[in-house]
Amino acid sequence: MLLDNHIAAVTGAGSGIGRAIAIGYAREGARVVVLDVNADAAAETVQQILNAGGKGQAYSLDVTDRDACRLMATKVAGEVGNISILVNNAGINRRNAFTADPDAVVKDWQDIIAINLNGVFNVTHAFVEQLRATKGRIVNIGSIQSFMHVRTPNSPAYTTSKHGVLGFTRALAAELGKDGVRVNAIGPGLIETPLNAAVRANSPELIKTFMDHTPLGRAGKPEDIVGPAIFLASDLSAYVTGSMVMADGGYRTV
Ligand code: NAP
């Protein structure tokens, strides 16, 4: 299997894309450390992994808490072993325009940057020595909005955070390449998860506009991100670093 003998940590793995990646990695032989702010959701992902004959452990982790991330890295090293794959997936979205209610806009900015960008920093910083020791791989979850602003609608904070994820991916790829650590990202298009359930339910016309711009003509499923995530974590991508693999149905090509 493609990920035999790997230990993979996946943040936000209690739902959506993160859960699909965790289950997909376990299917490929990895032992998966399932991290989520929601302990029950993390436990459910591990249950699904175990039911399928895989290996996994669940831990509750809020990626915005830098000290908790450091403690978690130590705990995982002691209880599971040094990780060789890190997927920075935890993320949120809010869709207020910059000129909406000022209090809401400020809160959106603080929360989105804290989770989507500072969270990626916190977890990566906590686990980086393990990843250097194992010549590991980091997979960050970016977005179409690592390159542009998409009006589904979306907040400036979300677009800013995902541009930041791309910059962080490139910077770490440059620095850690000499240690044999590869750092890449995935750019999902519209993937049907709880993250966008409200906009899908309430704004079908916006979703139609989005789909009309998508060559493959459909929304993605979490499973659509699993193949790219396995590719970037496995030796199949041995000479790939600093890239963002788009899994967006072709949105960015037109
Ligand atoms: P999701 O279904 O909402 O899953 C996100 C998970 O992250 C949830 O379990 C959530 O827990 C958890 N989480 C939230 N805050 C956290 C924190 N502070 N620490 C740890 N875990 C936290 O969303 P998704 O669609 O799978 O999104 C996963 C990633 O893909 C995100 O980075 C998102 O920006 C990115 N992405 C998604 C799409 C899309 O169309 N779905 C497109 C492009 C990029 P709670 O549910 O308890 O909050």
Residues whose N, C-alpha, C, O or C-beta is under 5 A from the ligand:
A	BS01	NAP	G12 G14 S15 G16 I17 G18 D36 V37 N38 L61 D62 V63 T64 N89 A90 G91 I92 I115 I141 G142 S143 P188 G189 L190 I191 T193 P194 L195
